[in-house]
């Protein structure tokens, strides 16, 4: 996890190219399922999204915070 808020139960993941490989994708999906079962919302962003569309990334994060009722 690149960032986690335990109070909001939000996990933010920043994914580089290694996450596009089949074995890593399977690992990520299994971990995401487990985290969701624990009540976490997982937000995944490609590194290029952060570099090229920071406003969109921040907007999605703020939307998630609002949905969780704390902003």
Secondary structure, 3 states (H helix, E strand, C coil): CCEEECCCCEEEEEECHHHHCHHHHHHHHHHHHHHHHCCCEEEEEEHHHHHHCHHHHHHHHHHHHHHCCCC
